[in-house]
């Protein structure tokens, strides 16, 4: 499987059931998105590009921050995500935001130095060639502009859920970067360091709470698009085995009343275009 096939799989997975993703997952990521935009700190009337924008989780806070005189562009591989984001923007009355289907590794018609801020909330970590994505982010930023992105740190529940996913998807093709690699010590700093100075790595907690193991499992099954795609293709006996492994993982974090709570570790990384 080559780079384009990996992107095709991402395009399919993230466009598979946007409503379920938003219902189960997007809300958990809103606090990180809002913190990310605070750290990016776009100016009033400023310009922001959101790469791997999904349903607009970080795009909309950025649009509100720059105000009606600013402009925000959301870019995502999955057309259904873009369609959902466009409907949400219209419902919120946001006229300073635009969404396009596009590839963070090849931003095509986006002019050089046309934005003062680039952001990504757990989006570009799925780009199979980080070096190309970072180079494109730098290209579309004006000198002194910042690139601010959130990444998962590969410990605790993040590592355990990635391990469950990998057990049904298999290893990544040779030469393809994985999303979890961004959380390995020094990796994010090294990747951004190719085009950005003053790179900083700010840890952030992502609390997760569910009323029951059933609810936690439903979130995993329906709210994690790469997992949903891979799980849906399994034969029934393997589905039952994978479900039991997931439920066992969540039972470890359940209290006496059956409520499941845990914290996922993440970080916000930022660099300044040199």
SVG drawing of the C-alpha trace seen along z (x, -y; Angstrom):
<svg xmlns="http://www.w3.org/2000/svg" viewBox="-29 -44 44 60">
<polyline fill="none" stroke="black" stroke-width="0.4" points="0.0,0.0 1.5,-3.4 0.9,-6.9 -2.1,-7.5 -3.8,-4.3 -3.2,-5.4 -4.9,-8.7 -7.7,-7.0 -8.3,-4.9 -8.3,-8.0 -10.7,-9.7 -13.1,-6.8 -12.8,-6.4 -13.2,-10.0 -16.1,-10.4 -17.8,-7.2 -20.3,-8.5 -19.6,-12.1 -22.7,-12.4 -21.5,-9.5 -18.1,-11.0 -19.5,-14.4 -21.9,-12.8 -19.4,-10.6 -16.0,-12.3 -15.9,-15.9 -17.2,-17.2 -14.3,-15.6 -11.9,-17.5 -13.5,-20.9 -11.5,-22.0 -8.3,-21.1 -9.4,-23.0 -10.2,-26.0 -6.9,-25.9 -5.1,-25.4 -6.7,-28.5 -5.8,-30.5 -2.1,-29.4 -2.2,-30.2 -3.6,-33.6 -4.7,-34.9 -5.1,-38.6 -8.5,-40.3 -9.0,-40.6 -6.3,-38.0 -6.1,-35.0 -6.0,-31.3 -5.8,-28.0 -7.0,-24.9 -5.5,-21.7 -7.3,-18.5 -10.2,-20.6 -12.8,-17.8 -16.2,-19.1 -14.7,-22.5 -13.9,-21.7 -11.0,-24.3 -12.1,-26.2 -15.1,-27.8 -13.2,-29.0 -10.6,-30.5 -13.4,-32.2 -14.9,-33.8 -11.5,-34.9 -10.5,-36.7 -13.9,-38.4 -16.0,-39.2 -13.1,-41.1 -10.8,-38.1 -10.8,-35.0 -10.4,-31.3 -10.0,-28.4 -10.7,-24.8 -9.1,-22.0 -9.9,-18.3 -9.5,-15.2 -13.0,-13.9 -15.7,-15.6 -18.5,-14.6 -16.5,-16.3 -16.4,-19.5 -20.1,-19.3 -20.9,-18.9 -18.6,-21.9 -20.2,-24.1 -23.7,-23.3 -22.5,-24.1 -20.9,-27.4 -24.2,-28.4 -26.2,-27.4 -23.9,-29.6 -24.0,-32.5 -20.3,-32.6 -19.5,-34.4 -15.7,-34.7 -15.0,-31.0 -14.6,-28.8 -14.1,-25.1 -12.5,-23.1 -11.7,-19.5 -7.9,-19.3 -4.7,-17.6 -2.5,-19.0 0.5,-17.6 -0.4,-19.4 -2.3,-22.6 -2.5,-23.4 -3.9,-26.8 -3.4,-28.2 -0.9,-31.0 2.5,-31.3 2.6,-33.4 -1.2,-33.9 -2.0,-33.2 -0.6,-34.4 -1.6,-31.3 -1.9,-27.6 -3.6,-25.2 -4.6,-21.6 -6.6,-19.8 -5.5,-16.1 -5.8,-16.4 -2.5,-16.5 -1.0,-13.8 -2.6,-11.4 -0.7,-12.7 1.5,-9.8 4.4,-12.1 4.9,-14.6 7.8,-16.3 5.7,-17.3 2.8,-18.4 5.2,-20.6 6.7,-22.1 3.3,-23.0 2.2,-24.5 5.4,-26.6 4.8,-27.6 1.4,-29.1 2.4,-31.0 3.8,-34.5 7.3,-34.9 6.9,-34.9 3.5,-33.1 2.9,-30.2 1.9,-26.6 0.0,-25.2 -1.2,-21.5 -2.4,-19.0 -0.9,-15.5 -1.6,-12.4 1.1,-11.3 1.6,-7.5 1.2,-6.5 -1.7,-5.1 -5.1,-4.9 -3.8,-6.5 -1.2,-3.7 -3.7,-1.0 -6.4,-2.1 -3.8,-2.5 -2.6,1.1 -6.2,2.3 -6.6,0.5 -3.3,1.8 -4.2,5.4 -7.0,5.2 -5.4,2.9 -1.9,4.4 1.3,2.4 1.6,-0.8 3.2,-0.4 6.9,-0.9 7.8,-4.6 4.3,-5.8 4.3,-7.8 1.6,-6.9 -0.5,-9.3 0.9,-8.0 4.5,-8.7 3.8,-12.4 3.7,-11.7 7.0,-10.0 9.7,-12.0 11.3,-14.6 9.5,-13.6 7.1,-16.6 9.9,-19.0 12.2,-17.4 9.5,-17.5 8.6,-21.1 12.2,-22.1 12.7,-21.5 10.9,-24.8 10.0,-26.4 12.0,-28.0 11.1,-28.3 9.2,-25.0 7.5,-24.3 5.6,-21.3 2.8,-21.9 1.2,-18.8 -2.6,-18.9 -5.0,-16.4 -8.1,-15.1 -10.6,-13.8 -13.0,-11.2 -16.1,-10.1 -18.9,-7.6 -21.9,-6.5 -21.1,-2.8 -18.8,-0.4 -21.5,-0.1 -21.3,-3.8 -17.5,-3.7 -17.6,-0.8 -20.1,-2.6 -17.8,-5.6 -14.9,-3.4 -17.0,-1.5 -18.8,-4.5 -16.7,-7.5 -13.2,-6.6 -13.4,-6.5 -10.2,-4.4 -11.4,-1.8 -15.0,-1.9 -13.7,-1.2 -11.4,1.7 -13.9,3.2 -16.7,3.1 -14.7,5.3 -14.0,8.1 -15.8,11.4 -18.3,11.8 -16.1,14.0 -13.3,11.5 -15.7,8.6 -16.8,10.4 -13.2,10.9 -12.2,7.3 -15.3,6.0 -14.5,8.1 -10.9,6.8 -12.2,3.2 -14.8,3.8 -12.1,5.4 -10.0,2.3 -12.8,0.0 -13.8,2.1 -10.3,1.4 -11.4,-2.3 -14.9,-1.7 -16.0,-2.7 -18.4,-0.9 -21.3,-2.4 -20.0,-1.3 -19.0,-4.8 -15.9,-4.8 -13.4,-7.7 -9.9,-8.1 -7.5,-10.8 -5.8,-10.7 -2.5,-12.6 -2.0,-14.9 0.1,-18.0 -0.1,-21.2 3.0,-21.9 3.8,-25.3 6.6,-26.6 7.3,-30.0 8.1,-30.1 11.7,-31.1"/>
</svg>
